[in-house]
Amino acid sequence: MQLSLLDFTSSVQRQALAASASCVQLIDVTVGSVLRAVFEANASVGLWVQWLVMEVLSTTRAATSNGADLDSWVADFGMSRLPATAAAGQVTFSRTTAGLATVIPVGALARTGTDANAQIFAVTADVTNSAWQGAGYQMSAASLQVTVPVAAQTLGKAGNVQAGAVVMLSSAIPGVDSVTNTGPMQGGLDAESDSALRTRFGGFIDSRTRATAQAVGFAIQSLQQGLTYTIAEGVDSSGAPRAGHFTVTVDDGTGAPSAALVEQVGVAIEAVRPIGGTFSVQPPTVISVDIEMQVAGPPESLATVRAAVLGYVNGLGIGAPVVLSRIYQIAHDSDSDVTSVSALTINGVAADLDPPTNGLVRASNVGVTS
């Protein structure tokens, strides 16, 4: 049933009409009259009650609930909002003169500055790093620097900082003079938004009691934000035909999701897979591309075109092709001063690059010359 809402003026008018229809003589409803004042008082109370009704209705549907009300609504179905994630990347600790061996301990802090909005990053453990020594990373006596992984101490997009932004040590480390990040810090996401949670809730309802690709996708997307995936049915992880089997390729935006994440995806899929069916989960195969092009325009346009093309290629999802015509379009749209784009090649060939279903294209180089 659709709720019919009235504004203040309409409410007063309706009361006046009802009163006039019930009286055998004219009544005074001019501004300042007693009866007009009663009608306006009733209208004010009516608007307040109408607002209370709208507030109740807005919290009884996921489509109109917000914030804590939406969290409470989906919690009745066993769902919850996906939390914020921390940005991560690599920093390099350096010194000007070689000397004694130095250990960079796990938990050592580096920051972007001293102001209140500075982002702080802590060293994390990575046993695959060649400098790992059990409790930290060793900078040998002959070395002048060591590169180690870090994660932002503040969850969310605020931790996504550009290369060269990390410039200070939060506390002194013997034998270390400076710190910097040669690449950007990436992967930080704010907590799932209301609109994203509503969309995912729709997927939750649609995937109940179904052993379908949609149910598998919902299971994957509910693990954490930022995951992309493809599902290849009837093939194994090598791409060979295999009846009753499906292969899931998953990525967290890095191109190299951790073994722990791949395992978590497998556990989530196991809960919704069809009985009698088998599956495998794998990270994407990263395909490096070298793009070269000639651009006619002012010198400052070259950097703009390069950044735009780099963003396009590195934003492609699993299995997405690199399309020549799209690159031409992006190059022209990136700067109005670009007059022409020519000699465009991808890995030396003037043709689209179509990766396999488990392939993830990333640009190793984008060369833009005039």
Buried (B, 14 or more C-beta within 10 A) or exposed (E): EEEEEBEEEEBBBBBBEEBEEEEEEEEEBEEEEEBBEEBBEEBEEBBEEBEEEEEEEEBEEBEBBEEEBBBEBBEEEEBEBBEBBBBBBBBBBBBEEEBEEBBBEBEBBBBBEEEEEBBBBBBEBBEEBEBBEEEBBBBEEEBBBBBBBBBBBBBBBBBBBEEEBBBBBBEEBEBBEBBBBEEBBBBBBEBBEBEBBBEBBEBBEEBEEEEBEEBBBBBBBBBBBBBBBBBBEEBBBEEEEBEEBBBBBBBBBBBEBEEEBBEBBBEBBEEBBBEEEEBBBBBBBBBEBEBBBBBEBEEEBBEBBBEBBBEBBBEBEBBBBBBBEBBBEBBBEBBEEBEEBEEBBBBEEEEEBEBBBBBBBBBEEBEBEE
